[in-house]
């Protein structure tokens, strides 16, 4: 909780933990889903590299982003991202939105 009680999400530790678990036989075919508002700093380069390596081995990293305040620049860590804003009833497949730009 690197940004404890001041807002934000510290996703680096859970993402690193997921990458570690993917190395285990019973988890090697798992997909990862991060559910967050994604108001977060970019994880350390070591974590980003481990996610890239896991993706190259076939792991899929997905994000369900809640709200409209997500930090841009993190989407390249995920194969697929969805945005849901419960206050506005907005749902977007971010992959399609980014592809249309």
N, C-alpha and C positions, 0 to 999 in steps of 0.2 A: 504494500500500500504506500508506494513512494510519494503519492500526492494526497496522503491521508487527510480527509476532512476538509480539503481545500478544492475538491472536485478533481475530476480526471480519473483515468484508469491506468493501472500499472499492469499491462498485459504481458510484459516480457517473461516474468516468472512462470505463469501458467503455460505460455507457448513453449518455453524451454522444456518444461516438464512433459508436455505432450510429445515433443520431439524425442525425448529420452524414452518414453513409453513405446513409441513406434519402433524402437530397436528390439523390443521384446517380441518373441514369437507370437504370442496370443494377441498382440496389438498391431502387428505389421500391416494388416489390411484395413485398419481403422481410418476413418475420416475425422478431421478436427473441425469443430464448430465453435467459434468464439462469439458469445453474445455479450454485447457491450454498447455503451454510447460512443465508444471509440474516441473520446476526448482523452487522448493519450500521447505521450512522447513516443518517438520512434524507438523500438527496442535496440539494444546494443548491436553492433555489426555482427558479433559472434552469433547472436540469436537469429538475426536475419539470414546469415549464411547457413545456419543449421536448418532453418525452414526451407530455404532454397534447395539444399541437399536432399531433404526428406521429400520435397515435391518432385525432384528429379528421379527419385526411386518409386514414385507412384502415389505418394500420400497426397491427399487433397485437403487444403486448408480453406475453410469457409467462414464468413462473418455475417452475423445478423446484427445490424447496427440500429440501435434504438434512438430516435430523436434526430434532430437536424444539425447538431453541433459537432459532427464527426470531424476529426482532423484529416485533411487530405494528405496524400503522400504515403499513406499506409496501405492503400489498396493493392499495391504490387505484391504484398505478402500473401494475398489470398487468391485462390483460384476463382472464387465466386463470392460476391457480396450482395446482400440485400439490405435495403434501408426501410425501416418501419418507424413512422412517427405517429404514435398513438393519439397525440393531441390533435393532429390534423387528419388522421385517418389516411395518411399517405403511405403507399407501399411502392417501392421501386426496386427493380433488379438493376443494381449499379453497373453490372457488366454491360447491359444494353445501353444504359445512359452514357457510360464512358465511350463505348464503341460508336455512338451516334455523334460524338463531338468532333 
